[in-house]
């Protein structure tokens, strides 16, 4: 299916077509984080049993990855904007392999959490590098809208994200939960080989322009402090942790002052502040990811604790989600328009959340399959739509950091989802907790639907005059 997407004809000038040798490293890099995000969902219960840890402690395996990645994605994206994708891609692949080795040998839960932090930083470079390369190829070829290439990346990421649970169940059945960490070693090796052989050697921005480029380390540090304080509070929101929101506010204020005054800011707040459509896209990404990750982790845990399935069976129960998501993405991928995708996806999420309210400890397999099928529709529509929206709305000169920020908002949503799962599930993932999560998800996806309905700018994406290659100046001034 992925090959079919990339073989279809697209509008190009005489300068050539998209360099297809880039597709393999782009897809692999984009898949490293989703596979590790989803494969852990069926590993939490076995890991908890191995170390005698309750869900509230194993949830840190989820949170640690997203804490590192939410900080690292825009940082890696900015470094890619300045220094090109090749060296950052290779560094990330190396870290991914190291994380897999740490997880394979970890003697306790704390070491596993460290492995997930290293893994989070290691998987940061793949997606910003892919978006940077797509932008560069669009500029080189004159391609108006590389919708098929964007769809290829989205389909690859969605495929591996949803294959993750059944793959994790298979690996656990064959080699125990440690195999879900060890799988990163061959993936990292493949990344290193593809990166060396296929990614172009690109001169840093300073050499290309002849101007000195200053790396905004202070801005990056304040950005990291803001997110760390926020995410640590969201992981365990309690009154006695009041100092974390205070630290976040102080760091955020310092970050804003720094970025508004810096000659070469890490995140240009003037551009982002004047680009309301892009900010709304980030807000939708946050809301959508809360619902998606509550379902991915909460529902999978309930299948094991509340419904009594094994890890392998719980993984297989997610296969309809995979099949539907891939079918929907493939059918709609070449269309750059996003508003219809977002609306249909939000409605499907509402239907799926409503179905969760019907689940009981002895619900029929047919109902479980129906739930997964319904959630597969937004899985195939929404992520693709958000990716296309950022590609058309962001400043082309900051495509790497803008793409990284999109992933940051996804991971913020994942942290909120992890916190919600911990709040609604006590010592085990029971049916009452699942129903509470379903009501929470309904409120979130309702807000996302409202944001989509009021945002009329979405209707311009996919029209003849919305090509990012033709409008860089207008976007910078937006």
C-alpha beads as a LAMMPS data file, in Angstrom:
LAMMPS data file: protein, C-alpha beads

478 atoms
477 bonds

1 atom types
1 bond types

-500.0 500.0 xlo xhi
-500.0 500.0 ylo yhi
-500.0 500.0 zlo zhi

Masses

1 110.0

Atoms # bond

1 1 1 0.000 0.000 0.000
2 1 1 2.839 2.357 0.833
3 1 1 4.507 1.622 -2.499
4 1 1 1.243 2.331 -4.329
5 1 1 0.980 5.730 -2.684
6 1 1 4.434 6.795 -3.794
7 1 1 4.097 5.500 -7.358
8 1 1 1.068 7.608 -8.181
9 1 1 1.747 10.599 -10.361
10 1 1 2.142 14.002 -8.797
11 1 1 2.558 17.430 -10.358
12 1 1 6.229 18.317 -10.813
13 1 1 8.292 20.575 -12.955
14 1 1 11.078 19.512 -15.270
15 1 1 13.481 19.490 -12.338
16 1 1 12.525 15.896 -11.551
17 1 1 10.513 13.822 -9.123
18 1 1 10.910 12.979 -5.465
19 1 1 14.134 11.078 -4.709
20 1 1 12.716 7.715 -3.647
21 1 1 15.951 6.498 -2.063
22 1 1 15.089 8.856 0.806
23 1 1 11.841 7.034 1.564
24 1 1 13.339 4.101 3.496
25 1 1 15.297 6.163 6.076
26 1 1 12.432 8.676 6.308
27 1 1 9.891 5.961 7.073
28 1 1 12.168 4.101 9.479
29 1 1 13.048 7.285 11.359
30 1 1 9.394 8.285 11.619
31 1 1 8.430 4.818 12.874
32 1 1 10.931 4.498 15.725
33 1 1 8.901 6.544 18.178
34 1 1 5.425 5.185 17.314
35 1 1 6.549 1.561 17.589
36 1 1 8.024 2.189 21.036
37 1 1 4.973 4.185 22.079
38 1 1 2.568 1.381 21.216
39 1 1 4.577 -1.767 21.887
40 1 1 4.930 -0.877 25.567
41 1 1 1.137 -0.949 25.994
42 1 1 1.056 -4.759 26.201
43 1 1 4.305 -4.872 28.221
44 1 1 3.113 -2.864 31.221
45 1 1 1.276 -5.726 32.950
46 1 1 4.117 -8.297 32.519
47 1 1 6.723 -5.745 33.626
48 1 1 4.618 -4.858 36.660
49 1 1 4.360 -8.533 37.561
50 1 1 8.109 -9.048 37.098
51 1 1 9.073 -6.196 39.446
52 1 1 6.028 -6.186 41.735
53 1 1 5.062 -2.701 40.562
54 1 1 1.460 -1.386 40.390
55 1 1 0.077 0.500 37.331
56 1 1 0.891 3.837 38.990
57 1 1 4.611 2.941 38.844
58 1 1 4.731 1.210 35.461
59 1 1 2.995 4.308 34.020
60 1 1 6.398 5.997 34.319
61 1 1 7.595 3.809 31.450
62 1 1 5.080 5.624 29.268
63 1 1 5.626 9.061 30.779
64 1 1 9.430 8.891 30.656
65 1 1 9.455 8.390 26.898
66 1 1 7.104 11.280 26.296
67 1 1 8.845 13.553 28.759
68 1 1 12.129 13.114 26.883
69 1 1 10.540 13.226 23.438
70 1 1 8.337 16.258 24.019
71 1 1 11.469 18.227 24.906
72 1 1 13.741 16.636 22.343
73 1 1 11.526 16.832 19.249
74 1 1 11.594 20.622 18.716
75 1 1 15.224 20.806 19.847
76 1 1 16.214 18.155 17.298
77 1 1 14.003 19.878 14.748
78 1 1 15.796 23.181 15.227
79 1 1 19.198 21.498 15.015
80 1 1 18.081 19.862 11.774
81 1 1 17.001 23.268 10.422
82 1 1 20.493 24.579 11.185
83 1 1 22.775 21.611 10.467
84 1 1 20.824 19.338 8.136
85 1 1 19.204 15.962 8.856
86 1 1 21.986 13.434 8.303
87 1 1 24.157 13.817 11.402
88 1 1 21.155 14.221 13.736
89 1 1 19.453 11.173 12.233
90 1 1 22.574 9.046 12.800
91 1 1 23.008 10.276 16.379
92 1 1 19.389 9.441 17.131
93 1 1 19.706 5.957 15.692
94 1 1 22.770 5.304 17.858
95 1 1 20.928 6.403 21.012
96 1 1 18.004 4.163 20.097
97 1 1 20.310 1.137 19.946
98 1 1 21.895 2.032 23.300
99 1 1 18.418 2.319 24.864
100 1 1 17.488 -1.119 23.539
101 1 1 20.603 -2.618 25.116
102 1 1 19.915 -0.938 28.484
103 1 1 16.343 -2.253 28.467
104 1 1 17.481 -5.766 27.579
105 1 1 19.833 -5.886 30.589
106 1 1 17.870 -3.733 33.079
107 1 1 17.842 -5.266 36.603
108 1 1 14.989 -3.130 37.955
109 1 1 12.162 -0.766 37.017
110 1 1 14.298 2.342 37.565
111 1 1 16.802 1.224 34.941
112 1 1 13.960 0.515 32.536
113 1 1 12.725 4.078 33.030
114 1 1 16.230 5.381 32.231
115 1 1 16.198 3.246 29.061
116 1 1 12.904 4.855 28.036
117 1 1 14.359 8.358 28.579
118 1 1 17.353 7.541 26.374
119 1 1 14.968 6.022 23.855
120 1 1 12.871 9.190 23.855
121 1 1 15.851 11.336 22.927
122 1 1 17.049 8.768 20.398
123 1 1 13.772 8.677 18.477
124 1 1 13.449 12.479 18.311
125 1 1 15.268 13.104 15.047
126 1 1 13.392 10.834 12.646
127 1 1 10.167 12.751 12.098
128 1 1 11.625 16.309 11.890
129 1 1 14.288 14.979 9.526
130 1 1 11.596 13.453 7.293
131 1 1 9.591 16.686 7.148
132 1 1 12.770 18.668 6.440
133 1 1 13.658 16.328 3.574
134 1 1 10.138 16.538 2.135
135 1 1 10.359 20.341 2.192
136 1 1 13.756 20.236 0.496
137 1 1 12.524 17.870 -2.206
138 1 1 9.425 19.992 -2.796
139 1 1 11.668 23.010 -3.299
140 1 1 14.016 21.077 -5.611
141 1 1 11.308 19.508 -7.771
142 1 1 8.796 22.359 -7.703
143 1 1 6.170 19.896 -6.550
144 1 1 3.099 21.853 -5.518
145 1 1 1.908 19.563 -2.734
146 1 1 3.697 16.287 -1.962
147 1 1 0.510 14.784 -0.510
148 1 1 1.445 11.244 -1.565
149 1 1 4.824 11.456 0.211
150 1 1 3.251 12.927 3.346
151 1 1 0.666 10.154 3.228
152 1 1 3.433 7.571 2.905
153 1 1 5.070 8.833 6.111
154 1 1 1.713 8.963 7.895
155 1 1 0.714 5.464 6.767
156 1 1 4.087 4.060 7.817
157 1 1 3.844 5.670 11.273
158 1 1 0.229 4.638 11.758
159 1 1 0.930 1.118 10.563
160 1 1 3.736 0.536 13.015
161 1 1 1.892 2.334 15.839
162 1 1 -1.056 -0.003 15.548
163 1 1 1.037 -3.082 14.735
164 1 1 2.890 -2.334 17.986
165 1 1 0.442 -4.061 20.379
166 1 1 0.128 -7.332 18.407
167 1 1 3.878 -7.255 17.705
168 1 1 4.537 -6.689 21.393
169 1 1 2.250 -9.567 22.290
170 1 1 4.084 -11.821 19.839
171 1 1 7.501 -10.790 21.143
172 1 1 6.439 -11.305 24.753
173 1 1 5.132 -14.754 23.856
174 1 1 8.427 -15.655 22.203
175 1 1 11.021 -14.020 24.451
176 1 1 9.347 -12.241 27.355
177 1 1 8.850 -8.512 27.890
178 1 1 12.586 -7.756 27.496
179 1 1 12.265 -8.525 23.803
180 1 1 10.105 -5.396 23.404
181 1 1 13.188 -3.366 24.342
182 1 1 15.690 -5.533 22.435
183 1 1 13.817 -4.968 19.161
184 1 1 15.346 -1.478 19.077
185 1 1 18.844 -2.892 18.526
186 1 1 18.248 -4.190 14.971
187 1 1 16.050 -1.178 14.197
188 1 1 18.885 1.163 15.223
189 1 1 21.368 -0.806 13.115
190 1 1 19.077 -0.471 10.099
191 1 1 18.780 3.251 10.759
192 1 1 22.534 3.722 10.881
193 1 1 23.046 1.818 7.633
194 1 1 20.268 3.633 5.762
195 1 1 21.355 6.999 7.127
196 1 1 24.951 6.541 5.998
197 1 1 24.045 5.191 2.572
198 1 1 21.039 7.291 1.596
199 1 1 20.787 10.585 3.459
200 1 1 22.491 13.498 1.697
201 1 1 25.485 15.243 3.186
202 1 1 24.314 18.809 3.626
203 1 1 26.324 21.838 4.625
204 1 1 25.152 23.645 7.782
205 1 1 23.011 26.732 7.328
206 1 1 25.909 29.001 8.344
207 1 1 28.064 27.661 5.490
208 1 1 25.236 27.918 2.961
209 1 1 24.342 31.503 3.825
210 1 1 27.747 32.798 4.902
211 1 1 26.176 34.152 8.086
212 1 1 27.010 33.110 11.610
213 1 1 24.242 31.058 13.239
214 1 1 23.901 31.194 17.010
215 1 1 22.290 28.252 18.794
216 1 1 19.802 29.536 21.373
217 1 1 20.909 27.296 24.240
218 1 1 19.318 29.543 26.879
219 1 1 15.965 29.373 25.090
220 1 1 16.237 25.597 24.777
221 1 1 17.045 25.292 28.474
222 1 1 14.089 27.430 29.540
223 1 1 11.819 25.504 27.158
224 1 1 12.980 22.228 28.727
225 1 1 12.476 23.580 32.264
226 1 1 8.943 24.671 31.383
227 1 1 7.990 21.275 29.967
228 1 1 9.677 19.245 32.705
229 1 1 7.829 21.158 35.427
230 1 1 4.512 20.874 33.590
231 1 1 4.842 17.194 32.750
232 1 1 6.034 16.163 36.203
233 1 1 2.949 17.812 37.665
234 1 1 0.627 16.218 35.095
235 1 1 2.054 12.791 35.890
236 1 1 0.982 13.112 39.532
237 1 1 -1.246 16.195 39.995
238 1 1 -1.458 16.656 43.764
239 1 1 -1.829 19.692 46.025
240 1 1 1.534 19.036 47.719
241 1 1 3.246 19.425 44.333
242 1 1 2.111 23.042 43.970
243 1 1 5.679 24.203 43.416
244 1 1 5.818 22.523 39.995
245 1 1 3.189 24.797 38.360
246 1 1 4.977 27.767 39.944
247 1 1 8.314 26.662 38.469
248 1 1 6.602 26.127 35.134
249 1 1 5.148 29.645 35.148
250 1 1 8.506 31.207 36.032
251 1 1 10.345 29.203 33.359
252 1 1 7.642 29.960 30.767
253 1 1 7.844 33.687 31.489
254 1 1 11.626 33.585 31.191
255 1 1 11.331 31.630 27.945
256 1 1 8.914 34.164 26.466
257 1 1 11.128 37.106 27.378
258 1 1 14.219 35.361 26.015
259 1 1 12.640 34.347 22.698
260 1 1 11.136 37.782 22.057
261 1 1 14.523 39.443 22.600
262 1 1 16.846 36.892 20.961
263 1 1 18.130 37.732 17.493
264 1 1 17.958 34.043 16.493
265 1 1 15.413 32.440 18.849
266 1 1 14.951 28.718 19.317
267 1 1 11.200 29.182 18.746
268 1 1 10.243 32.434 17.051
269 1 1 7.248 33.441 19.173
270 1 1 6.511 36.394 16.898
271 1 1 5.899 34.064 13.961
272 1 1 4.002 31.474 15.994
273 1 1 1.971 34.081 17.845
274 1 1 0.808 35.596 14.576
275 1 1 -0.033 32.232 13.036
276 1 1 -3.387 31.368 14.639
277 1 1 -4.163 28.457 12.258
278 1 1 -0.918 26.724 13.259
279 1 1 -1.619 27.269 16.965
280 1 1 -5.091 25.756 16.541
281 1 1 -3.533 22.766 14.790
282 1 1 -1.241 22.244 17.767
283 1 1 -4.237 22.510 20.127
284 1 1 -6.120 19.875 18.121
285 1 1 -3.045 17.633 18.185
286 1 1 -3.020 17.847 21.986
287 1 1 -6.718 16.972 22.301
288 1 1 -6.653 14.198 19.725
289 1 1 -3.623 12.544 21.275
290 1 1 -5.236 12.528 24.731
291 1 1 -8.100 10.444 23.364
292 1 1 -5.857 8.242 21.207
293 1 1 -3.416 7.400 23.992
294 1 1 -6.072 6.916 26.663
295 1 1 -7.552 4.310 24.318
296 1 1 -4.202 2.766 23.378
297 1 1 -3.009 2.306 26.965
298 1 1 -6.194 2.307 29.013
299 1 1 -8.218 0.017 26.764
300 1 1 -5.311 -2.398 26.286
301 1 1 -4.774 -2.641 30.043
302 1 1 -8.509 -3.199 30.551
303 1 1 -8.482 -6.016 27.991
304 1 1 -5.949 -7.796 30.224
305 1 1 -7.124 -6.841 33.736
306 1 1 -10.835 -6.227 33.169
307 1 1 -11.603 -8.659 30.342
308 1 1 -9.036 -11.324 31.273
309 1 1 -7.173 -11.580 27.968
310 1 1 -3.486 -12.486 27.793
311 1 1 -0.936 -9.976 26.496
312 1 1 -0.873 -11.749 23.134
313 1 1 -4.669 -11.800 22.890
314 1 1 -4.898 -8.117 23.858
315 1 1 -2.441 -7.287 21.104
316 1 1 -4.412 -9.275 18.547
317 1 1 -7.613 -7.516 19.632
318 1 1 -6.088 -4.290 18.279
319 1 1 -5.595 -5.715 14.764
320 1 1 -8.926 -4.316 13.467
321 1 1 -7.686 -0.872 14.494
322 1 1 -4.593 -1.437 12.343
323 1 1 -6.540 -2.686 9.331
324 1 1 -9.074 0.129 9.399
325 1 1 -6.463 2.841 9.964
326 1 1 -4.321 1.704 7.059
327 1 1 -7.314 1.340 4.730
328 1 1 -8.596 4.822 5.575
329 1 1 -5.163 6.463 5.265
330 1 1 -4.493 4.788 1.937
331 1 1 -7.887 5.781 0.539
332 1 1 -7.634 9.435 1.597
333 1 1 -3.865 10.044 1.625
334 1 1 -3.492 11.784 -1.744
335 1 1 -6.030 14.465 -0.813
336 1 1 -4.333 17.430 0.834
337 1 1 -7.627 18.805 2.236
338 1 1 -7.838 18.363 6.009
339 1 1 -11.101 19.822 7.345
340 1 1 -13.305 16.911 6.292
341 1 1 -10.810 14.397 7.701
342 1 1 -10.767 16.160 11.061
343 1 1 -14.561 16.375 11.276
344 1 1 -15.174 12.730 10.364
345 1 1 -12.360 11.630 12.672
346 1 1 -13.771 13.555 15.634
347 1 1 -17.257 12.111 15.103
348 1 1 -15.780 8.595 14.891
349 1 1 -13.936 9.180 18.170
350 1 1 -17.225 10.213 19.803
351 1 1 -18.888 7.018 18.556
352 1 1 -15.954 4.910 19.750
353 1 1 -15.951 6.473 23.213
354 1 1 -19.700 5.853 23.472
355 1 1 -19.141 2.174 22.657
356 1 1 -16.641 1.909 25.522
357 1 1 -19.516 2.655 27.903
358 1 1 -21.167 -0.596 26.779
359 1 1 -18.202 -2.816 27.686
360 1 1 -18.455 -5.250 30.598
361 1 1 -16.095 -7.911 32.026
362 1 1 -17.710 -10.566 29.822
363 1 1 -18.423 -8.519 26.691
364 1 1 -18.488 -10.516 23.463
365 1 1 -15.447 -10.580 21.207
366 1 1 -17.595 -9.071 18.467
367 1 1 -18.099 -5.907 20.518
368 1 1 -14.359 -5.655 21.197
369 1 1 -13.691 -5.924 17.451
370 1 1 -16.314 -3.262 16.730
371 1 1 -14.679 -0.854 19.186
372 1 1 -11.294 -1.323 17.507
373 1 1 -12.813 -0.893 14.030
374 1 1 -14.459 2.399 14.961
375 1 1 -11.293 3.810 16.556
376 1 1 -9.393 2.843 13.419
377 1 1 -11.264 5.508 11.435
378 1 1 -9.821 8.521 13.316
379 1 1 -6.488 6.695 13.494
380 1 1 -6.382 6.781 9.708
381 1 1 -7.710 10.313 9.255
382 1 1 -6.646 12.687 12.004
383 1 1 -2.872 12.234 12.240
384 1 1 -2.578 12.532 8.469
385 1 1 -4.715 15.674 8.478
386 1 1 -2.674 17.320 11.237
387 1 1 0.594 16.511 9.468
388 1 1 -0.681 18.079 6.243
389 1 1 -1.930 21.108 8.159
390 1 1 1.494 21.797 9.709
391 1 1 3.218 21.340 6.360
392 1 1 1.011 24.047 4.803
393 1 1 0.778 26.379 7.801
394 1 1 4.377 26.464 9.112
395 1 1 7.221 28.762 8.093
396 1 1 9.212 26.739 5.510
397 1 1 12.511 27.897 7.038
398 1 1 11.488 26.339 10.370
399 1 1 9.877 23.154 9.100
400 1 1 12.010 20.902 11.303
401 1 1 11.216 22.706 14.547
402 1 1 7.541 23.172 13.574
403 1 1 7.199 19.444 12.878
404 1 1 8.964 18.726 16.166
405 1 1 6.497 20.941 18.025
406 1 1 3.605 19.011 16.492
407 1 1 5.033 15.856 18.019
408 1 1 5.589 17.724 21.315
409 1 1 1.876 18.459 21.538
410 1 1 1.118 14.818 20.728
411 1 1 3.335 13.768 23.605
412 1 1 1.847 16.334 25.964
413 1 1 -1.464 14.671 25.207
414 1 1 0.106 11.274 25.870
415 1 1 1.281 12.475 29.293
416 1 1 -2.223 13.739 30.090
417 1 1 -3.576 10.372 28.943
418 1 1 -1.117 8.501 31.164
419 1 1 -2.121 10.652 34.125
420 1 1 -5.804 10.065 33.370
421 1 1 -5.276 6.304 33.201
422 1 1 -3.561 6.404 36.576
423 1 1 -6.374 8.515 38.045
424 1 1 -9.260 6.362 36.790
425 1 1 -7.560 2.986 37.282
426 1 1 -6.556 2.166 40.853
427 1 1 -4.667 -1.006 41.644
428 1 1 -6.012 -2.608 38.453
429 1 1 -7.680 -1.598 35.196
430 1 1 -11.297 -2.472 35.988
431 1 1 -14.500 -1.799 34.045
432 1 1 -15.620 1.092 36.267
433 1 1 -12.359 2.888 35.566
434 1 1 -12.740 2.274 31.834
435 1 1 -16.210 3.840 31.862
436 1 1 -14.851 6.870 33.713
437 1 1 -12.148 7.212 31.067
438 1 1 -14.798 6.990 28.334
439 1 1 -16.669 10.013 29.744
440 1 1 -13.381 11.905 30.029
441 1 1 -12.553 11.073 26.404
442 1 1 -15.999 12.204 25.238
443 1 1 -15.438 15.636 26.771
444 1 1 -12.019 15.989 25.135
445 1 1 -13.084 14.895 21.655
446 1 1 -16.160 17.142 21.849
447 1 1 -13.867 20.122 22.403
448 1 1 -11.712 19.038 19.440
449 1 1 -14.792 18.861 17.223
450 1 1 -15.789 22.378 18.293
451 1 1 -12.306 23.764 17.475
452 1 1 -12.498 22.212 14.033
453 1 1 -15.967 23.567 13.304
454 1 1 -14.992 27.168 14.098
455 1 1 -11.648 27.131 12.230
456 1 1 -12.500 28.246 8.699
457 1 1 -8.832 28.490 7.679
458 1 1 -8.762 24.692 7.358
459 1 1 -10.905 24.926 4.238
460 1 1 -8.070 26.644 2.345
461 1 1 -5.665 23.717 2.746
462 1 1 -5.759 21.595 -0.366
463 1 1 -7.045 24.348 -2.626
464 1 1 -5.082 25.426 -5.704
465 1 1 -3.602 28.503 -4.018
466 1 1 -2.483 26.840 -0.805
467 1 1 0.841 25.464 -1.987
468 1 1 3.538 26.097 0.625
469 1 1 6.152 26.274 -2.106
470 1 1 4.362 29.272 -3.540
471 1 1 3.615 31.175 -0.337
472 1 1 6.631 31.254 2.013
473 1 1 6.633 35.010 2.320
474 1 1 2.971 35.192 3.174
475 1 1 3.355 32.564 5.894
476 1 1 6.195 34.370 7.566
477 1 1 4.113 37.481 7.781
478 1 1 1.036 35.680 9.060

Bonds

1 1 1 2
2 1 2 3
3 1 3 4
4 1 4 5
5 1 5 6
6 1 6 7
7 1 7 8
8 1 8 9
9 1 9 10
10 1 10 11
11 1 11 12
12 1 12 13
13 1 13 14
14 1 14 15
15 1 15 16
16 1 16 17
17 1 17 18
18 1 18 19
19 1 19 20
20 1 20 21
21 1 21 22
22 1 22 23
23 1 23 24
24 1 24 25
25 1 25 26
26 1 26 27
27 1 27 28
28 1 28 29
29 1 29 30
30 1 30 31
31 1 31 32
32 1 32 33
33 1 33 34
34 1 34 35
35 1 35 36
36 1 36 37
37 1 37 38
38 1 38 39
39 1 39 40
40 1 40 41
41 1 41 42
42 1 42 43
43 1 43 44
44 1 44 45
45 1 45 46
46 1 46 47
47 1 47 48
48 1 48 49
49 1 49 50
50 1 50 51
51 1 51 52
52 1 52 53
53 1 53 54
54 1 54 55
55 1 55 56
56 1 56 57
57 1 57 58
58 1 58 59
59 1 59 60
60 1 60 61
61 1 61 62
62 1 62 63
63 1 63 64
64 1 64 65
65 1 65 66
66 1 66 67
67 1 67 68
68 1 68 69
69 1 69 70
70 1 70 71
71 1 71 72
72 1 72 73
73 1 73 74
74 1 74 75
75 1 75 76
76 1 76 77
77 1 77 78
78 1 78 79
79 1 79 80
80 1 80 81
81 1 81 82
82 1 82 83
83 1 83 84
84 1 84 85
85 1 85 86
86 1 86 87
87 1 87 88
88 1 88 89
89 1 89 90
90 1 90 91
91 1 91 92
92 1 92 93
93 1 93 94
94 1 94 95
95 1 95 96
96 1 96 97
97 1 97 98
98 1 98 99
99 1 99 100
100 1 100 101
101 1 101 102
102 1 102 103
103 1 103 104
104 1 104 105
105 1 105 106
106 1 106 107
107 1 107 108
108 1 108 109
109 1 109 110
110 1 110 111
111 1 111 112
112 1 112 113
113 1 113 114
114 1 114 115
115 1 115 116
116 1 116 117
117 1 117 118
118 1 118 119
119 1 119 120
120 1 120 121
121 1 121 122
122 1 122 123
123 1 123 124
124 1 124 125
125 1 125 126
126 1 126 127
127 1 127 128
128 1 128 129
129 1 129 130
130 1 130 131
131 1 131 132
132 1 132 133
133 1 133 134
134 1 134 135
135 1 135 136
136 1 136 137
137 1 137 138
138 1 138 139
139 1 139 140
140 1 140 141
141 1 141 142
142 1 142 143
143 1 143 144
144 1 144 145
145 1 145 146
146 1 146 147
147 1 147 148
148 1 148 149
149 1 149 150
150 1 150 151
151 1 151 152
152 1 152 153
153 1 153 154
154 1 154 155
155 1 155 156
156 1 156 157
157 1 157 158
158 1 158 159
159 1 159 160
160 1 160 161
161 1 161 162
162 1 162 163
163 1 163 164
164 1 164 165
165 1 165 166
166 1 166 167
167 1 167 168
168 1 168 169
169 1 169 170
170 1 170 171
171 1 171 172
172 1 172 173
173 1 173 174
174 1 174 175
175 1 175 176
176 1 176 177
177 1 177 178
178 1 178 179
179 1 179 180
180 1 180 181
181 1 181 182
182 1 182 183
183 1 183 184
184 1 184 185
185 1 185 186
186 1 186 187
187 1 187 188
188 1 188 189
189 1 189 190
190 1 190 191
191 1 191 192
192 1 192 193
193 1 193 194
194 1 194 195
195 1 195 196
196 1 196 197
197 1 197 198
198 1 198 199
199 1 199 200
200 1 200 201
201 1 201 202
202 1 202 203
203 1 203 204
204 1 204 205
205 1 205 206
206 1 206 207
207 1 207 208
208 1 208 209
209 1 209 210
210 1 210 211
211 1 211 212
212 1 212 213
213 1 213 214
214 1 214 215
215 1 215 216
216 1 216 217
217 1 217 218
218 1 218 219
219 1 219 220
220 1 220 221
221 1 221 222
222 1 222 223
223 1 223 224
224 1 224 225
225 1 225 226
226 1 226 227
227 1 227 228
228 1 228 229
229 1 229 230
230 1 230 231
231 1 231 232
232 1 232 233
233 1 233 234
234 1 234 235
235 1 235 236
236 1 236 237
237 1 237 238
238 1 238 239
239 1 239 240
240 1 240 241
241 1 241 242
242 1 242 243
243 1 243 244
244 1 244 245
245 1 245 246
246 1 246 247
247 1 247 248
248 1 248 249
249 1 249 250
250 1 250 251
251 1 251 252
252 1 252 253
253 1 253 254
254 1 254 255
255 1 255 256
256 1 256 257
257 1 257 258
258 1 258 259
259 1 259 260
260 1 260 261
261 1 261 262
262 1 262 263
263 1 263 264
264 1 264 265
265 1 265 266
266 1 266 267
267 1 267 268
268 1 268 269
269 1 269 270
270 1 270 271
271 1 271 272
272 1 272 273
273 1 273 274
274 1 274 275
275 1 275 276
276 1 276 277
277 1 277 278
278 1 278 279
279 1 279 280
280 1 280 281
281 1 281 282
282 1 282 283
283 1 283 284
284 1 284 285
285 1 285 286
286 1 286 287
287 1 287 288
288 1 288 289
289 1 289 290
290 1 290 291
291 1 291 292
292 1 292 293
293 1 293 294
294 1 294 295
295 1 295 296
296 1 296 297
297 1 297 298
298 1 298 299
299 1 299 300
300 1 300 301
301 1 301 302
302 1 302 303
303 1 303 304
304 1 304 305
305 1 305 306
306 1 306 307
307 1 307 308
308 1 308 309
309 1 309 310
310 1 310 311
311 1 311 312
312 1 312 313
313 1 313 314
314 1 314 315
315 1 315 316
316 1 316 317
317 1 317 318
318 1 318 319
319 1 319 320
320 1 320 321
321 1 321 322
322 1 322 323
323 1 323 324
324 1 324 325
325 1 325 326
326 1 326 327
327 1 327 328
328 1 328 329
329 1 329 330
330 1 330 331
331 1 331 332
332 1 332 333
333 1 333 334
334 1 334 335
335 1 335 336
336 1 336 337
337 1 337 338
338 1 338 339
339 1 339 340
340 1 340 341
341 1 341 342
342 1 342 343
343 1 343 344
344 1 344 345
345 1 345 346
346 1 346 347
347 1 347 348
348 1 348 349
349 1 349 350
350 1 350 351
351 1 351 352
352 1 352 353
353 1 353 354
354 1 354 355
355 1 355 356
356 1 356 357
357 1 357 358
358 1 358 359
359 1 359 360
360 1 360 361
361 1 361 362
362 1 362 363
363 1 363 364
364 1 364 365
365 1 365 366
366 1 366 367
367 1 367 368
368 1 368 369
369 1 369 370
370 1 370 371
371 1 371 372
372 1 372 373
373 1 373 374
374 1 374 375
375 1 375 376
376 1 376 377
377 1 377 378
378 1 378 379
379 1 379 380
380 1 380 381
381 1 381 382
382 1 382 383
383 1 383 384
384 1 384 385
385 1 385 386
386 1 386 387
387 1 387 388
388 1 388 389
389 1 389 390
390 1 390 391
391 1 391 392
392 1 392 393
393 1 393 394
394 1 394 395
395 1 395 396
396 1 396 397
397 1 397 398
398 1 398 399
399 1 399 400
400 1 400 401
401 1 401 402
402 1 402 403
403 1 403 404
404 1 404 405
405 1 405 406
406 1 406 407
407 1 407 408
408 1 408 409
409 1 409 410
410 1 410 411
411 1 411 412
412 1 412 413
413 1 413 414
414 1 414 415
415 1 415 416
416 1 416 417
417 1 417 418
418 1 418 419
419 1 419 420
420 1 420 421
421 1 421 422
422 1 422 423
423 1 423 424
424 1 424 425
425 1 425 426
426 1 426 427
427 1 427 428
428 1 428 429
429 1 429 430
430 1 430 431
431 1 431 432
432 1 432 433
433 1 433 434
434 1 434 435
435 1 435 436
436 1 436 437
437 1 437 438
438 1 438 439
439 1 439 440
440 1 440 441
441 1 441 442
442 1 442 443
443 1 443 444
444 1 444 445
445 1 445 446
446 1 446 447
447 1 447 448
448 1 448 449
449 1 449 450
450 1 450 451
451 1 451 452
452 1 452 453
453 1 453 454
454 1 454 455
455 1 455 456
456 1 456 457
457 1 457 458
458 1 458 459
459 1 459 460
460 1 460 461
461 1 461 462
462 1 462 463
463 1 463 464
464 1 464 465
465 1 465 466
466 1 466 467
467 1 467 468
468 1 468 469
469 1 469 470
470 1 470 471
471 1 471 472
472 1 472 473
473 1 473 474
474 1 474 475
475 1 475 476
476 1 476 477
477 1 477 478
